[in-house]
C-alpha cells in the first residue's frame, strides 16, 4: 500500500472519528441529561488515565512490527515478543479493570457527587466502564501490530466503523430501549468487544507463522526475555505519554471529585468544544514530521527552516481564528451546537479560557517538530518535565480553590507562559536568529489581522434568536477571520508587493 494512501486514510479516519464524537455529543446531553452525561465525561477521563499503564508498549509493538517487516528481526523473535506483550497487556487489563470494578462502589458514593441518579445505577455504570476500558486498552496491542504492518487503510476504515457504532449507533438504543447510564454503558461494552475481536482477528492474520512448539511458555524468565531489548525505547515513549496524560487530564480528575456530576458534564462539554482547535490543526501539524526529518537528513537546512516557517503560518491561519471565535462567541457556539441554553451559559466561561489555552498549545508545539527533525529531544523532555512540575500542582490548587474557572485560568496561563518563555529558548538553541522572525513575521502578521477582525465584529454584530441564523453568522465571522489572517501570509504579502511594484513601474513609464 502506498505511503500517500496510508497517510490519507489515517487522517480521514482521525478527522471522522473526532468529528462524529463532537457532533453527536449534544444528543447524549438531550437524551441522558447533564448528570448522566457527566458519567460519559468520567468514562472518557478514565480511558485517558488507563493509558498511563501502557508504558509505551503500543508504540513499541508498532515499531517492532515495522522492523520485522523491514528484515531487522526474524519471525520467531517477533512472535516471541508478541507472546510476551500479549500476556503483559492481559495482566494489566485484568488488574486495572479489576481494581476499577472492585472500587466502583467507593467511587460512586465517595468520589463522584451524585445528586439525582440512584447510586446503585451509578455503581453498575462504573462496573461496565471498568470492563469496557480494559477491553479497549487491550485493543491497543493489536492496533499497534496492524499499524506497524502498514495496513492503515483497513485500520482507518475499521476505526471509522467502530466510531459510528460507538457514537451514532447508541442513539437508537437511547431512544427506544432506555436512556439510563446502565443502558448506555452496556452498549459501549458490547462495542468494545466487537472492536477487540475485529482488531485481534486482523492482527492474527498478519502474524508470521513459526514452527509449532517454538514459542516460549514457562518459566516467566524465558517468556519475558524478548522484552529487554525494547525496554529503553518503551520507557522513553512512556515518559512522553505520561506527561501528556498528566497535562491534559489532571484538571478533569480533580474536578470529577469537586463538582456535582451535572456540572462536571457541562465542564466536559466546554473542554470538548475547545478541543476543536487541536482537531483542525492536528492533521496539518502531523504531516510535517516526516517531511522535516527528510530535509534534515538531506542536509537541506534552508529548506527545513522555510518549511517550518511556512507551516507555522498555515497552522496560524487555522488555529488563531478558531480559538478567537470560540473565545469571543463561546455562548453562541455552544447554543448552536447543543440547543441547550442553560448548558451554553454554564459552559461558555470555561470554553473561552480553554480555547485560548489550546491556541497557545497548538503553536507552542512547533519547536517539538524542529527538535524531532533534528533528532534531539533533550530540550523537549526537559521542557515537558518543567511544564508538568509547574502545571500539575498549580492546577490541583487552583481547581480545589476556585473550581472550573481556576482550572481554566491555570490552563491558559501555563500554556501562555510555556509559549512565551520556553519556545524562544528552544529556537535560540536550535537555530540562531529564528525566533524573532518566526514570532513577528510568521505568527504576528497572520494573527494580528485575525484578532483585529474578530474583535471588531464582536462589537458590532447583533445576534438573532434562531439557531440556524446564529450558525450562519458564526460561520461568516470564521471565514472572515481566516481570510484576514491569510492576508498576512508571506506568499500573499509577496504577491501584493509585486503587484504594487509592477503598477508603480507602469505609472513611471507613462
KEGU-679519 format. One record per residue (C-alpha): residue in three letters; chain; x, y, z. Coordinates in nm, 3 decimals. Last residue first. Example, Ala and Ser with C-alpha at 12.3 -4.5 7.8 and 13.67 -1.06 7.14 Angstrom:
<sites>
SITE  residuo  cadena       c1       c2       c3
SITE      SER       A    1.367   -0.106    0.714
SITE      ALA       A    1.230   -0.450    0.780
</sites>
This chain:
<sites>
SITE  residuo  cadena       c1       c2       c3
SITE      UNK       A    0.367    5.652   -1.858
SITE      UNK       A    0.685    5.467   -1.765
SITE      UNK       A    0.651    5.579   -1.402
SITE      UNK       A    0.289    5.454   -1.390
SITE      UNK       A    0.392    5.114   -1.522
SITE      UNK       A    0.670    5.088   -1.263
SITE      UNK       A    0.424    5.178   -0.985
SITE      UNK       A    0.180    4.909   -1.104
SITE      UNK       A    0.455    4.648   -1.116
SITE      UNK       A    0.572    4.743   -0.766
SITE      UNK       A    0.214    4.719   -0.637
SITE      UNK       A    0.160    4.381   -0.800
SITE      UNK       A    0.495    4.251   -0.672
SITE      UNK       A    0.412    4.367   -0.318
SITE      UNK       A    0.069    4.205   -0.331
SITE      UNK       A    0.226    3.874   -0.434
SITE      UNK       A    0.496    3.900   -0.168
SITE      UNK       A    0.238    3.971    0.103
SITE      UNK       A    0.021    3.682   -0.016
SITE      UNK       A    0.316    3.438   -0.011
SITE      UNK       A    0.417    3.569    0.331
SITE      UNK       A    0.073    3.508    0.476
SITE      UNK       A   -0.082    3.821    0.631
SITE      UNK       A   -0.384    3.824    0.401
SITE      UNK       A   -0.448    3.468    0.519
SITE      UNK       A   -0.527    3.606    0.865
SITE      UNK       A   -0.800    3.833    0.730
SITE      UNK       A   -0.937    3.547    0.516
SITE      UNK       A   -0.944    3.318    0.821
SITE      UNK       A   -1.119    3.582    1.030
SITE      UNK       A   -1.375    3.646    0.755
SITE      UNK       A   -1.445    3.275    0.724
SITE      UNK       A   -1.496    3.243    1.099
SITE      UNK       A   -1.721    3.552    1.108
SITE      UNK       A   -1.933    3.408    0.826
SITE      UNK       A   -1.963    3.074    1.005
SITE      UNK       A   -2.064    3.242    1.331
SITE      UNK       A   -2.325    3.446    1.140
SITE      UNK       A   -2.462    3.141    0.958
SITE      UNK       A   -2.481    2.941    1.279
SITE      UNK       A   -2.663    3.225    1.452
SITE      UNK       A   -2.920    3.222    1.172
SITE      UNK       A   -2.962    2.847    1.214
SITE      UNK       A   -3.005    2.881    1.589
SITE      UNK       A   -3.283    3.143    1.556
SITE      UNK       A   -3.276    3.420    1.817
SITE      UNK       A   -3.075    3.678    1.623
SITE      UNK       A   -2.738    3.815    1.740
SITE      UNK       A   -2.631    4.169    1.660
SITE      UNK       A   -2.270    4.206    1.543
SITE      UNK       A   -2.093    4.537    1.603
SITE      UNK       A   -1.853    4.486    1.893
SITE      UNK       A   -1.770    4.119    1.829
SITE      UNK       A   -1.706    4.209    1.465
SITE      UNK       A   -1.426    4.449    1.559
SITE      UNK       A   -1.254    4.200    1.792
SITE      UNK       A   -1.286    3.922    1.532
SITE      UNK       A   -1.124    4.133    1.257
SITE      UNK       A   -0.849    4.280    1.475
SITE      UNK       A   -0.753    3.938    1.611
SITE      UNK       A   -0.750    3.790    1.262
SITE      UNK       A   -0.539    4.077    1.126
SITE      UNK       A   -0.288    4.039    1.414
SITE      UNK       A   -0.257    3.659    1.397
SITE      UNK       A   -0.113    3.629    1.046
SITE      UNK       A    0.150    3.904    1.056
SITE      UNK       A    0.231    3.815    1.417
SITE      UNK       A    0.279    3.443    1.362
SITE      UNK       A    0.518    3.421    1.066
SITE      UNK       A    0.663    3.772    1.060
SITE      UNK       A    0.677    3.862    1.429
SITE      UNK       A    0.717    3.530    1.613
SITE      UNK       A    0.906    3.333    1.349
SITE      UNK       A    1.126    3.630    1.257
SITE      UNK       A    1.204    3.696    1.625
SITE      UNK       A    1.264    3.327    1.694
SITE      UNK       A    1.495    3.235    1.409
SITE      UNK       A    1.808    3.437    1.490
SITE      UNK       A    2.017    3.133    1.580
SITE      UNK       A    1.857    2.799    1.502
SITE      UNK       A    1.850    2.515    1.760
SITE      UNK       A    1.939    2.674    2.094
SITE      UNK       A    1.778    3.009    2.015
SITE      UNK       A    1.459    2.840    1.896
SITE      UNK       A    1.439    2.628    2.210
SITE      UNK       A    1.480    2.933    2.435
SITE      UNK       A    1.221    3.129    2.235
SITE      UNK       A    0.968    2.843    2.283
SITE      UNK       A    1.027    2.815    2.658
SITE      UNK       A    0.928    3.157    2.790
SITE      UNK       A    0.640    3.298    2.583
SITE      UNK       A    0.484    2.968    2.473
SITE      UNK       A    0.531    2.798    2.809
SITE      UNK       A    0.388    3.104    2.985
SITE      UNK       A    0.083    3.107    2.756
SITE      UNK       A    0.029    2.733    2.811
SITE      UNK       A    0.051    2.772    3.189
SITE      UNK       A   -0.173    3.080    3.199
SITE      UNK       A   -0.449    2.930    2.985
SITE      UNK       A   -0.460    2.601    3.173
SITE      UNK       A   -0.437    2.778    3.509
SITE      UNK       A   -0.716    3.019    3.412
SITE      UNK       A   -0.940    2.732    3.306
SITE      UNK       A   -0.872    2.516    3.613
SITE      UNK       A   -0.944    2.810    3.843
SITE      UNK       A   -1.261    2.877    3.647
SITE      UNK       A   -1.372    2.517    3.689
SITE      UNK       A   -1.330    2.515    4.066
SITE      UNK       A   -1.168    2.806    4.251
SITE      UNK       A   -0.977    2.655    4.544
SITE      UNK       A   -0.953    2.285    4.453
SITE      UNK       A   -0.911    2.372    4.085
SITE      UNK       A   -0.648    2.635    4.159
SITE      UNK       A   -0.453    2.403    4.392
SITE      UNK       A   -0.470    2.097    4.164
SITE      UNK       A   -0.387    2.300    3.855
SITE      UNK       A   -0.094    2.475    4.020
SITE      UNK       A    0.043    2.141    4.145
SITE      UNK       A    0.004    1.987    3.794
SITE      UNK       A    0.121    2.284    3.588
SITE      UNK       A    0.460    2.366    3.740
SITE      UNK       A    0.609    2.016    3.761
SITE      UNK       A    0.433    1.926    3.436
SITE      UNK       A    0.584    2.218    3.246
SITE      UNK       A    0.929    2.151    3.391
SITE      UNK       A    0.915    1.789    3.273
SITE      UNK       A    0.778    1.896    2.936
SITE      UNK       A    1.059    2.145    2.885
SITE      UNK       A    1.328    1.898    2.990
SITE      UNK       A    1.194    1.624    2.761
SITE      UNK       A    1.161    1.861    2.466
SITE      UNK       A    1.507    2.006    2.532
SITE      UNK       A    1.660    1.658    2.510
SITE      UNK       A    1.458    1.564    2.201
SITE      UNK       A    1.746    1.585    1.951
SITE      UNK       A    1.686    1.408    1.618
SITE      UNK       A    1.699    1.728    1.414
SITE      UNK       A    1.355    1.663    1.268
SITE      UNK       A    1.214    1.584    1.612
SITE      UNK       A    1.363    1.902    1.756
SITE      UNK       A    1.201    2.109    1.482
SITE      UNK       A    0.866    1.937    1.531
SITE      UNK       A    0.894    1.997    1.906
SITE      UNK       A    0.959    2.367    1.840
SITE      UNK       A    0.620    2.374    1.667
SITE      UNK       A    0.410    2.251    1.959
SITE      UNK       A    0.392    2.601    2.110
SITE      UNK       A    0.151    2.700    1.832
SITE      UNK       A   -0.108    2.433    1.913
SITE      UNK       A   -0.067    2.486    2.289
SITE      UNK       A   -0.114    2.863    2.262
SITE      UNK       A   -0.441    2.804    2.074
SITE      UNK       A   -0.537    2.537    2.326
SITE      UNK       A   -0.508    2.794    2.605
SITE      UNK       A   -0.726    3.035    2.406
SITE      UNK       A   -0.994    2.766    2.369
SITE      UNK       A   -0.959    2.652    2.732
SITE      UNK       A   -1.026    3.001    2.869
SITE      UNK       A   -1.324    3.081    2.647
SITE      UNK       A   -1.475    2.733    2.689
SITE      UNK       A   -1.474    2.770    3.067
SITE      UNK       A   -1.680    3.090    3.052
SITE      UNK       A   -1.920    2.933    2.795
SITE      UNK       A   -2.005    2.612    2.984
SITE      UNK       A   -2.280    2.747    3.210
SITE      UNK       A   -2.449    2.972    2.955
SITE      UNK       A   -2.438    2.709    2.681
SITE      UNK       A   -2.567    2.434    2.911
SITE      UNK       A   -2.860    2.650    3.017
SITE      UNK       A   -2.940    2.749    2.656
SITE      UNK       A   -2.942    2.387    2.533
SITE      UNK       A   -2.955    2.370    2.153
SITE      UNK       A   -2.625    2.181    2.177
SITE      UNK       A   -2.409    2.310    1.893
SITE      UNK       A   -2.584    2.637    1.811
SITE      UNK       A   -2.608    2.723    2.181
SITE      UNK       A   -2.244    2.623    2.238
SITE      UNK       A   -2.123    2.843    1.952
SITE      UNK       A   -2.337    3.137    2.070
SITE      UNK       A   -2.210    3.105    2.427
SITE      UNK       A   -1.845    3.090    2.322
SITE      UNK       A   -1.856    3.384    2.080
SITE      UNK       A   -1.536    3.568    2.170
SITE      UNK       A   -1.340    3.262    2.290
SITE      UNK       A   -1.461    3.003    2.037
SITE      UNK       A   -1.424    3.254    1.752
SITE      UNK       A   -1.077    3.353    1.871
SITE      UNK       A   -0.961    2.990    1.918
SITE      UNK       A   -1.064    2.900    1.563
SITE      UNK       A   -0.937    3.223    1.408
SITE      UNK       A   -0.589    3.161    1.559
SITE      UNK       A   -0.573    2.789    1.477
SITE      UNK       A   -0.647    2.800    1.103
SITE      UNK       A   -0.430    3.085    0.974
SITE      UNK       A   -0.179    3.002    1.248
SITE      UNK       A   -0.144    2.647    1.109
SITE      UNK       A   -0.055    2.782    0.762
SITE      UNK       A    0.183    3.045    0.901
SITE      UNK       A    0.366    2.789    1.111
SITE      UNK       A    0.383    2.556    0.811
SITE      UNK       A    0.554    2.828    0.608
SITE      UNK       A    0.806    2.885    0.888
SITE      UNK       A    0.892    2.519    0.927
SITE      UNK       A    0.903    2.461    0.551
SITE      UNK       A    1.147    2.751    0.511
SITE      UNK       A    1.352    2.627    0.807
SITE      UNK       A    1.385    2.279    0.656
SITE      UNK       A    1.455    2.409    0.305
SITE      UNK       A    1.741    2.623    0.432
SITE      UNK       A    1.881    2.339    0.644
SITE      UNK       A    1.884    2.096    0.350
SITE      UNK       A    2.124    1.838    0.493
SITE      UNK       A    1.938    1.552    0.327
SITE      UNK       A    1.864    1.401    0.669
SITE      UNK       A    1.725    1.737    0.785
SITE      UNK       A    1.501    1.756    0.478
SITE      UNK       A    1.379    1.401    0.546
SITE      UNK       A    1.301    1.475    0.910
SITE      UNK       A    1.104    1.784    0.804
SITE      UNK       A    0.898    1.580    0.559
SITE      UNK       A    0.833    1.300    0.809
SITE      UNK       A    0.724    1.540    1.084
SITE      UNK       A    0.518    1.790    0.886
SITE      UNK       A    0.212    1.570    0.827
SITE      UNK       A    0.136    1.576    1.199
SITE      UNK       A    0.098    1.953    1.204
SITE      UNK       A   -0.162    1.966    0.930
SITE      UNK       A   -0.352    1.668    1.073
SITE      UNK       A   -0.354    1.822    1.423
SITE      UNK       A   -0.464    2.176    1.334
SITE      UNK       A   -0.839    2.117    1.294
SITE      UNK       A   -0.860    1.880    1.590
SITE      UNK       A   -0.644    2.093    1.820
SITE      UNK       A   -0.871    2.397    1.796
SITE      UNK       A   -1.177    2.170    1.817
SITE      UNK       A   -1.051    2.068    2.161
SITE      UNK       A   -1.226    2.377    2.296
SITE      UNK       A   -1.564    2.214    2.228
SITE      UNK       A   -1.456    1.904    2.421
SITE      UNK       A   -1.339    2.118    2.713
SITE      UNK       A   -1.671    2.303    2.725
SITE      UNK       A   -1.883    1.985    2.719
SITE      UNK       A   -1.667    1.821    2.984
SITE      UNK       A   -1.731    2.121    3.210
SITE      UNK       A   -2.106    2.090    3.147
SITE      UNK       A   -2.093    1.721    3.244
SITE      UNK       A   -1.893    1.806    3.556
SITE      UNK       A   -2.174    2.046    3.649
SITE      UNK       A   -2.421    1.756    3.629
SITE      UNK       A   -2.192    1.531    3.837
SITE      UNK       A   -2.164    1.786    4.116
SITE      UNK       A   -1.810    1.920    4.106
SITE      UNK       A   -1.517    1.857    4.340
SITE      UNK       A   -1.422    1.493    4.278
SITE      UNK       A   -1.468    1.492    3.900
SITE      UNK       A   -1.297    1.833    3.910
SITE      UNK       A   -0.973    1.677    4.035
SITE      UNK       A   -0.969    1.411    3.762
SITE      UNK       A   -1.062    1.654    3.485
SITE      UNK       A   -0.796    1.902    3.592
SITE      UNK       A   -0.531    1.630    3.592
SITE      UNK       A   -0.628    1.504    3.246
SITE      UNK       A   -0.447    1.713    2.984
SITE      UNK       A   -0.107    1.776    3.141
SITE      UNK       A   -0.087    1.449    3.333
SITE      UNK       A   -0.189    1.248    3.026
SITE      UNK       A    0.062    1.433    2.807
SITE      UNK       A    0.342    1.382    3.058
SITE      UNK       A    0.260    1.013    3.080
SITE      UNK       A    0.283    0.978    2.702
SITE      UNK       A    0.626    1.145    2.694
SITE      UNK       A    0.754    0.928    2.979
SITE      UNK       A    0.609    0.611    2.830
SITE      UNK       A    0.776    0.679    2.494
SITE      UNK       A    1.113    0.687    2.667
SITE      UNK       A    1.020    0.380    2.873
SITE      UNK       A    0.927    0.182    2.563
SITE      UNK       A    1.253    0.268    2.383
SITE      UNK       A    1.458    0.155    2.684
SITE      UNK       A    1.257   -0.168    2.721
SITE      UNK       A    1.298   -0.282    2.361
SITE      UNK       A    1.595   -0.516    2.415
SITE      UNK       A    1.453   -0.645    2.748
SITE      UNK       A    1.107   -0.751    2.627
SITE      UNK       A    1.228   -1.067    2.446
SITE      UNK       A    1.331   -1.217    2.787
SITE      UNK       A    0.975   -1.204    2.919
SITE      UNK       A    0.876   -1.563    2.837
SITE      UNK       A    1.217   -1.709    2.921
SITE      UNK       A    1.209   -1.560    3.270
SITE      UNK       A    0.839   -1.648    3.306
SITE      UNK       A    0.917   -2.022    3.318
SITE      UNK       A    0.709   -2.105    3.120
SITE      UNK       A    0.596   -2.076    2.760
SITE      UNK       A    0.823   -1.981    2.477
SITE      UNK       A    0.716   -2.010    2.111
SITE      UNK       A    0.899   -2.287    1.924
SITE      UNK       A    0.638   -2.554    1.989
SITE      UNK       A    0.486   -2.538    1.642
SITE      UNK       A    0.717   -2.392    1.382
SITE      UNK       A    0.660   -2.019    1.323
SITE      UNK       A    0.399   -1.835    1.112
SITE      UNK       A    0.408   -1.463    1.066
SITE      UNK       A    0.129   -1.264    1.236
SITE      UNK       A   -0.084   -1.068    0.987
SITE      UNK       A   -0.397   -1.284    1.021
SITE      UNK       A   -0.357   -1.266    1.398
SITE      UNK       A   -0.369   -0.887    1.369
SITE      UNK       A   -0.693   -0.887    1.167
SITE      UNK       A   -0.869   -1.122    1.408
SITE      UNK       A   -0.741   -0.928    1.711
SITE      UNK       A   -0.861   -0.597    1.567
SITE      UNK       A   -1.208   -0.731    1.494
SITE      UNK       A   -1.245   -0.908    1.830
SITE      UNK       A   -1.124   -0.606    2.027
SITE      UNK       A   -1.361   -0.369    1.846
SITE      UNK       A   -1.662   -0.602    1.874
SITE      UNK       A   -1.599   -0.646    2.248
SITE      UNK       A   -1.562   -0.268    2.292
SITE      UNK       A   -1.893   -0.221    2.106
SITE      UNK       A   -2.059   -0.458    2.353
SITE      UNK       A   -1.917   -0.256    2.643
SITE      UNK       A   -2.047    0.067    2.490
SITE      UNK       A   -2.397   -0.085    2.471
SITE      UNK       A   -2.383   -0.184    2.837
SITE      UNK       A   -2.254    0.168    2.907
SITE      UNK       A   -2.557    0.340    2.758
SITE      UNK       A   -2.813    0.101    2.908
SITE      UNK       A   -2.661    0.133    3.256
SITE      UNK       A   -2.640    0.513    3.223
SITE      UNK       A   -3.020    0.525    3.171
SITE      UNK       A   -3.156    0.635    2.834
SITE      UNK       A   -3.379    0.342    2.752
SITE      UNK       A   -3.453    0.091    2.475
SITE      UNK       A   -3.614    0.307    2.205
SITE      UNK       A   -3.437    0.644    2.216
SITE      UNK       A   -3.115    0.553    2.395
SITE      UNK       A   -3.075    0.238    2.183
SITE      UNK       A   -3.149    0.431    1.865
SITE      UNK       A   -2.873    0.679    1.969
SITE      UNK       A   -2.614    0.413    2.055
SITE      UNK       A   -2.527    0.350    1.692
SITE      UNK       A   -2.415    0.710    1.638
SITE      UNK       A   -2.127    0.735    1.885
SITE      UNK       A   -1.995    0.384    1.941
SITE      UNK       A   -2.118    0.214    1.624
SITE      UNK       A   -2.001    0.501    1.404
SITE      UNK       A   -1.671    0.509    1.592
SITE      UNK       A   -1.630    0.134    1.535
SITE      UNK       A   -1.685    0.172    1.159
SITE      UNK       A   -1.449    0.474    1.141
SITE      UNK       A   -1.182    0.277    1.326
SITE      UNK       A   -1.233   -0.016    1.088
SITE      UNK       A   -1.194    0.205    0.783
SITE      UNK       A   -0.878    0.364    0.920
SITE      UNK       A   -0.737    0.024    1.013
SITE      UNK       A   -0.802   -0.118    0.666
SITE      UNK       A   -0.634    0.183    0.503
SITE      UNK       A   -0.358    0.169    0.762
SITE      UNK       A   -0.243   -0.184    0.691
SITE      UNK       A    0.111   -0.054    0.733
SITE      UNK       A    0.222   -0.369    0.920
SITE      UNK       A    0.321   -0.143    1.211
SITE      UNK       A   -0.033   -0.002    1.203
SITE      UNK       A   -0.180   -0.353    1.228
SITE      UNK       A    0.051   -0.470    1.506
SITE      UNK       A   -0.006   -0.149    1.705
SITE      UNK       A   -0.384   -0.185    1.671
SITE      UNK       A   -0.345   -0.539    1.804
SITE      UNK       A   -0.176   -0.420    2.122
SITE      UNK       A   -0.403   -0.117    2.157
SITE      UNK       A   -0.712   -0.339    2.165
SITE      UNK       A   -0.615   -0.433    2.519
SITE      UNK       A   -0.697   -0.074    2.621
SITE      UNK       A   -1.045   -0.101    2.475
SITE      UNK       A   -1.106   -0.423    2.671
SITE      UNK       A   -0.988   -0.270    3.000
SITE      UNK       A   -1.194    0.047    2.946
SITE      UNK       A   -1.506   -0.159    2.872
SITE      UNK       A   -1.466   -0.378    3.180
SITE      UNK       A   -1.422   -0.078    3.410
SITE      UNK       A   -1.697    0.121    3.238
SITE      UNK       A   -1.948   -0.161    3.299
SITE      UNK       A   -1.853   -0.152    3.666
SITE      UNK       A   -1.888    0.228    3.670
SITE      UNK       A   -2.237    0.204    3.515
SITE      UNK       A   -2.338   -0.051    3.778
SITE      UNK       A   -2.214    0.184    4.051
SITE      UNK       A   -2.412    0.474    3.901
SITE      UNK       A   -2.727    0.259    3.891
SITE      UNK       A   -2.682    0.155    4.252
SITE      UNK       A   -2.624    0.520    4.348
SITE      UNK       A   -2.964    0.621    4.203
SITE      UNK       A   -2.923    0.933    3.986
SITE      UNK       A   -3.039    1.262    4.140
SITE      UNK       A   -2.743    1.424    4.317
SITE      UNK       A   -2.423    1.228    4.252
SITE      UNK       A   -2.103    1.398    4.367
SITE      UNK       A   -1.849    1.143    4.246
SITE      UNK       A   -1.573    1.038    4.485
SITE      UNK       A   -1.730    0.876    4.792
SITE      UNK       A   -2.052    0.705    4.684
SITE      UNK       A   -1.994    0.622    4.318
SITE      UNK       A   -1.616    0.588    4.352
SITE      UNK       A   -1.647    0.375    4.667
SITE      UNK       A   -1.897    0.146    4.498
SITE      UNK       A   -1.684    0.116    4.185
SITE      UNK       A   -1.379    0.012    4.389
SITE      UNK       A   -1.386   -0.353    4.283
SITE      UNK       A   -1.460   -0.276    3.918
SITE      UNK       A   -1.183   -0.016    3.897
SITE      UNK       A   -0.941   -0.261    4.056
SITE      UNK       A   -1.049   -0.540    3.821
SITE      UNK       A   -1.007   -0.317    3.516
SITE      UNK       A   -0.652   -0.232    3.618
SITE      UNK       A   -0.556   -0.585    3.728
SITE      UNK       A   -0.718   -0.766    3.434
SITE      UNK       A   -0.606   -0.509    3.178
SITE      UNK       A   -0.254   -0.518    3.322
SITE      UNK       A   -0.248   -0.899    3.308
SITE      UNK       A   -0.383   -0.914    2.953
SITE      UNK       A   -0.146   -0.648    2.819
SITE      UNK       A    0.152   -0.822    2.979
SITE      UNK       A    0.046   -1.160    2.839
SITE      UNK       A    0.002   -1.020    2.490
SITE      UNK       A    0.338   -0.843    2.520
SITE      UNK       A    0.522   -1.167    2.597
SITE      UNK       A    0.359   -1.351    2.305
SITE      UNK       A    0.425   -1.054    2.075
SITE      UNK       A    0.795   -1.058    2.164
SITE      UNK       A    0.814   -1.429    2.100
SITE      UNK       A    0.639   -1.378    1.767
SITE      UNK       A    0.899   -1.118    1.663
SITE      UNK       A    1.191   -1.335    1.769
SITE      UNK       A    1.048   -1.629    1.572
SITE      UNK       A    0.974   -1.422    1.262
SITE      UNK       A    1.325   -1.278    1.233
SITE      UNK       A    1.440   -0.923    1.307
SITE      UNK       A    1.565   -0.625    1.104
SITE      UNK       A    1.400   -0.752    0.785
SITE      UNK       A    1.190   -0.441    0.717
SITE      UNK       A    0.869   -0.626    0.803
SITE      UNK       A    1.024   -0.720    1.136
SITE      UNK       A    1.129   -0.358    1.198
SITE      UNK       A    0.774   -0.239    1.119
SITE      UNK       A    0.632   -0.490    1.367
SITE      UNK       A    0.891   -0.380    1.623
SITE      UNK       A    0.788   -0.015    1.584
SITE      UNK       A    0.413   -0.087    1.605
SITE      UNK       A    0.458   -0.308    1.911
SITE      UNK       A    0.678   -0.045    2.076
SITE      UNK       A    0.412    0.217    2.004
SITE      UNK       A    0.162    0.005    2.199
SITE      UNK       A    0.411   -0.074    2.477
SITE      UNK       A    0.496    0.284    2.568
SITE      UNK       A    0.431    0.221    2.937
SITE      UNK       A    0.065    0.140    2.858
SITE      UNK       A   -0.033    0.174    3.224
SITE      UNK       A   -0.059    0.552    3.185
SITE      UNK       A   -0.321    0.478    2.917
SITE      UNK       A   -0.565    0.400    3.198
SITE      UNK       A   -0.565    0.772    3.276
SITE      UNK       A   -0.703    0.852    2.929
SITE      UNK       A   -0.967    0.580    2.947
SITE      UNK       A   -1.076    0.705    3.290
SITE      UNK       A   -1.121    1.059    3.154
SITE      UNK       A   -1.352    0.939    2.878
SITE      UNK       A   -1.559    0.743    3.131
SITE      UNK       A   -1.581    1.049    3.359
SITE      UNK       A   -1.712    1.252    3.064
SITE      UNK       A   -1.972    0.984    2.997
SITE      UNK       A   -2.061    0.987    3.368
SITE      UNK       A   -2.118    1.363    3.344
SITE      UNK       A   -2.362    1.280    3.064
SITE      UNK       A   -2.576    1.107    3.326
SITE      UNK       A   -2.580    1.430    3.527
SITE      UNK       A   -2.647    1.657    3.229
SITE      UNK       A   -2.941    1.462    3.089
SITE      UNK       A   -2.941    1.131    2.901
SITE      UNK       A   -3.149    1.212    2.590
SITE      UNK       A   -3.051    1.573    2.530
SITE      UNK       A   -2.695    1.556    2.660
SITE      UNK       A   -2.630    1.247    2.451
SITE      UNK       A   -2.777    1.433    2.154
SITE      UNK       A   -2.537    1.721    2.216
SITE      UNK       A   -2.245    1.473    2.188
SITE      UNK       A   -2.323    1.351    1.836
SITE      UNK       A   -2.133    1.630    1.660
SITE      UNK       A   -1.821    1.608    1.876
SITE      UNK       A   -1.788    1.230    1.857
SITE      UNK       A   -1.860    1.232    1.484
SITE      UNK       A   -1.591    1.496    1.441
SITE      UNK       A   -1.318    1.306    1.620
SITE      UNK       A   -1.375    0.972    1.446
SITE      UNK       A   -1.409    1.141    1.104
SITE      UNK       A   -1.095    1.353    1.147
SITE      UNK       A   -0.885    1.057    1.256
SITE      UNK       A   -1.021    0.830    0.983
SITE      UNK       A   -0.953    1.085    0.709
SITE      UNK       A   -0.608    1.145    0.857
SITE      UNK       A   -0.515    0.779    0.864
SITE      UNK       A   -0.660    0.704    0.520
SITE      UNK       A   -0.479    1.000    0.363
SITE      UNK       A   -0.150    0.893    0.523
SITE      UNK       A   -0.190    0.531    0.416
SITE      UNK       A   -0.287    0.631    0.062
SITE      UNK       A    0.021    0.853    0.030
SITE      UNK       A    0.250    0.586    0.174
SITE      UNK       A    0.140    0.342   -0.093
SITE      UNK       A    0.000    0.000    0.000
</sites>
